[in-house]
Amino acid sequence: MYQDLDSSPPSIEVPQLYANLSKNQSIPSVSGGILWQDNVNKRFYLYGGDHSDYSPNTPNLLSYDVLNDNWHSMGAPGKGIQCVSYGGGVAISELGQGYMLGGWLSNNSVPGWSGGPLATNSLIKYDMNTNDWTNNTGPADSIPRAEGVMVYVPASDDGLLVYFGGVTAPYHNDTTLPAPMSLIHIYDIRSSKWYTQIAGGDTPLSRRKFCADVVWAPDQSSYNM
């Protein structure tokens, strides 16, 4: 579905919602995946997620062409990268890059998976310009995590990825602990280094599978998430 944000019919007073886009049966219905946006080439990339209508088959990255209203297969990620669900994901269209930190591996997301769900601590990177994948190391604590959020902040040389919330799986099984919202993981893209920031003030209660966004002042003197 999509909304035309340039229109607001008087009868409904909000942008019109349309449900007439192409999506045939070869395009899976998933939950907990990520849509990486490519503003330059007017595309979305669908990665990961739990299949809701059938068992997952061969891992595949799918791309939706907004201008032509059709889907394309970009092939399997390769390099041992598996599909995850409910990781912290964000796209940086200016750099042509998509990222996903953590997430669940299970029989709903990985073909041929056996056993219970497992969380990961990997930072997956997808290069939209070269169709290339990288499996990077996550935060230094090496604790598997899932169901948090990640946003991009245009600070530092190439920007920062900021991750918080969700749950951790310190016992390397499906037993989880809530991640405190005061614990902020920061990844510097240029140096590929992780940092940790402890937030103060009126810290929200722990939460999982939630939404987040970021906005900054025109001079980038402050950022609000």
N, C-alpha and C positions, 0 to 999 in steps of 0.2 A: 504494500500500500504506500501511497505518498500523498503529500499535501502541497498544493500550490500556494506558497507563502506570499505571492503577489496579489492574491485575490481574497476577498472577504464578502461573499454574497450577503446582501441585507437580510435574507430569510434565515440564515444561520449565524451570521455575525462572527464566524471564525473561518480560517482557510478551509476550502473544500477538501474533503478526504476522498481519494480515488482508490479503487481496488481492481484496476483493469490492466495491470502489468503482467508480462509473460513469466510463467513459472510452471514448466511441465513436470512430469512425474520423475524425470531424472534428477531434478534438483531436490535434495532432501529437506524435510522439515526438521529443524533442530532447535534446541534450547541451550543457552549458555555458550553459544559460539561468539564470534566477533565479526563485525562488518568493518573492514578497513576502508576508508574513503580515499580515493585518488582524485583530488579536485582538478589536477592538470589534465588528465585523460578522461575525466568524467566517468569513473568506474568505481564499483565497490568490489571488495574481495571478501569472500566468505570462508573463514577458517574455523575448524573445530566445531564443538557442540555435541550434545547428546541427541541421538536420533530418536524421534518420537513415534515413527510409524513402521520402522523395520530395523533390523540389525545393521550396523555400519559395514560397508564393503571396503574396497581399496581406498586408502586415504587420498584425498583429492582437494585441491584448492580451486574454488569456483570464482569466476569473475562475471559481474553483471555490468553490461554496457548501458549506461543511462540514456545516451542519445539514441541508440538503435533498439533499445528495449529487448536485448537478448543476452543469453548466458554463454560463457565459454569455460572449458576446462583448462586449467593451467598445469595440470599434472600433479603427481604425488610430490610431497615436500622433499623426500629423500633424506640422506644424511642421518638416518635413524630418528628423524623427527616424527612423532606421533601426534594424532589429534587429541586435544584436551577440551574440557568443558569448564566453564565458570572460572577462567583465569582472569587476571587483570590485563585488559587489552587497550591499546590506543594506536592510532595512525597519525603519522606526521607527513602531510601531503607535500609540504615544502621540501622535505628531504626524500620523498618517495619511499618511506619506510613504515612498516607495521610491526608492532611488538605485542607479545603476550607473555606475562609472567605467571608461573605456577599454573594451577588448574588441575582438574581430575582426569585421571586415566581410568577407564572402566569399560565394561562390555557394551556400554551405550555409545562410546566414542571411538574405541579402538577395535578394529577387526580381529577376531580370534582371541580376544582377551579372556583370561581365566582368573578366577579369584575375585576378591573384593576390590573396591575402588582404592586407588592410590593417588595422592597428591604429588606434585613435582615442585622442584625449586629452580627450574630452568627458565631462562629468558630467551624466548624464541624471537628471532628477527627475520622479517621478510623484506627483501629489496624489490620494490615494484618495477624498477627500471631494468633490472637484470634477471628477474624471476629466480633469485637465488636466496637460499635459506641459511641461517646461522643459528646454532644452538649454543647460547652463552651461559655462563655461570650466573646464578641468582645472587641474592644478598649473602653476605659473609657468614651469617649464622647457619646456612645450609639447611634450614628447616623447610620441609615441604609446606606449601600454602595454596589456598584457593579461595574463591568467592570474594576477593577484595577488589579494589578499583585502582586504576592507574590513569594519570593524566599527564599531558605534556606541557612543560613551561619553557618559553623561549628565553631562558637565561643561560649563562655560560656560552661556550663557543658554538656548539650545535644544539644546545638545549638540554633540559633535564627531564627525566621520567620520575614521577612521584607516585609511590604506591602506598596504600594504607587500607586498614580494615580487613574483613574476611575472617578466615579461620586458619589455624596451623594444624599440621598433622605430625607432631614430634615423634610419635611412636612408629611412623612409617606404615600405618595401616589406616583404616577408615575411622579411627578414633580422633576426634578433633577438639581443639581448644580455641576459644575466642581470642582473636588478636586485638590487643588494646588499640583504640583509635589514636592514642597518643604516640604510638610507635610508627614513625614515618621512614620509609626506605626511599632513598634518592639515588638515581643512576645518572652519571654524567656520560652522555653519548660519545663525546669526542675521546675521552680518556678511557672509557669502558670501566670506570670505577664506581663502586657502591659506597654510599655514605648512610649514616643513620642519624635521624633528628628526633629528639623527644619534644613533643608539643606540650605546652602548658595551658593555663587558663581553664575555661569551662569545657572540659573534654567530653565529647558525646559518648554514650554507651556503645559497647561493641555492636557491630552489625555486619550482616553478610548478604550477598546477592543484592547489593544496593547500587544506586546510580551516583555518579559524580561528574562535575564539569569544572572548568577553570576559566577565569576572566582576569584581565590585567589592565592597569592604567595605560593610557596612550603612550606615556614615556617609559613604560615597563618599570616603574618605580615600586610597584606593589602588585601582588598576585592574590587572588581570592579563589578558594576551592570550595 
